[in-house]
Amino acid sequence: MKVLFKVLIVAFCALFLFSVIPALAQKTPDELAKESEDACVASESTKATPQMIMDKVDKAAALLQKEGKAAFPKFRGKDSEFIFAGTYVWIHDMSGTMRVHPIKYKMEGQNMIDLMDSNGKLFFTAMNEVAKTKGSGWVDYMWPKPGEKTPSLKVSYVKQVKVDGEDLVLGCGVYDMPPEEIQKLIK
């Protein structure tokens, strides 16, 4: 009986450890956001092109249509294929609520529809309008580069996609593009 009791105790302890250790290994939201930002900054030596951004957003849309919202974690962390070339893919809904932002996770769950850039542009409103009327397109606005606080001119490609029955907007942008190139994209 004592041997059986010892075996049960060892088995219980092993089960407890195997269930607790993975939970302890999970990153906090702050750690994951920092890791995402570091990956973004580390990848900026590759220059993002408009075609590269459109391709990555299309790939993200296909993933979400296949896996649904269960794929959201794949947009965060150093190993995410959606953090690349100094930029990242984010997801918000048609009401303007941020669903996934790999670097600024505290924005998630927040309604951004009335957020203005430093020039007074309601850029989430503009993004949703482009997504709703055209399905996809480009929007320019002021936003800080990853790792910086001061806003820079950014142009982002946005695309509407239905995920688990809900219309979402995927976006990804690029900085430091000449104004004449930005105007070509927007038109």
CORDA-V168886 format. One line per field, one symbol per residue. burial: # if it has 24 or more other ideal C-beta (glycine too) atoms within 12 Angstrom, else .. A space follows every 10 residues. Layout:
# CORDA-V168886
burial = ???
This chain:
# CORDA-V168886
burial = .......... .......... .......... .##.###.## #.##...#.# .###.##.## #.##...... ##.#####.# .######### ####.##### #####.##.. .#..#.#... ..######.# #....##### ###.##.... .######### #.#...#### #####.#... .#..#..
